């Protein structure tokens, strides 16, 4: 079994208005998001688990949808990293055998969905 990964980036703003007054994330702020798409599998006749171009073809429309947007304008859920990782996973799962999404909200904070 192999795991193939490819990383993508986008810039976006959001606020988490459900957090308590005074919490810095309650205010509108932005992140330089990075996420890794992971696909597990065995090698096919080409010697691939999946062609990296196949991953990009499915992910690029999602990146275009999210990039340079206010996430609160796009979604009716709290735009936490956890919820965003799950949304990306669910969207990709419609057309790609994605195993995991690792979403970095900052250089030092990330979430994995689904958890191992």
C-alpha positions, 0 to 999 in steps of 0.5 A, spaced: 500 500 500 502 506 498 500 513 499 500 519 494 500 526 496 499 533 493 499 540 496 495 546 494 494 553 497 489 558 497 488 565 501 482 566 504 479 570 510 474 568 515 471 570 522 468 565 527 463 570 530 460 564 535 467 565 539 467 569 546 467 576 545 475 578 546 477 572 542 482 574 536 478 569 531 472 572 532 474 578 528 475 578 521 482 575 519 485 571 514 490 565 513 494 562 508 491 556 507 495 549 505 492 543 504 495 536 502 490 531 499 492 524 500 490 518 496 492 511 498 492 505 494 496 499 490 499 500 484 495 500 477 498 498 470 502 504 469 505 503 476 501 509 479 496 509 485 493 515 481 496 520 476 498 527 480 494 530 474 488 527 476 488 530 483 490 537 480 484 536 475 479 535 481 482 539 486 483 546 482 476 548 482 475 547 489 482 552 490 479 557 485 472 557 489 476 558 496 481 563 494 481 570 496 474 569 498 471 570 505 469 563 507 463 566 511 460 568 505 461 561 502 458 556 507 453 556 512 457 552 517 462 555 522 469 556 518 473 552 523 479 548 520 476 542 522 469 544 518 473 546 512 477 540 512 471 535 512 468 540 507 474 539 502 474 531 503 467 531 502 467 535 496 473 531 493 470 524 495 465 525 490 470 524 484 476 522 487 478 516 492 481 521 497 484 518 503 485 524 508 486 531 508 491 535 512 489 542 512 494 547 515 491 554 517 497 557 519 504 554 519 504 551 525 497 549 526 493 543 522 487 538 522 487 531 519 480 529 516 479 523 517 483 522 523 487 516 523 
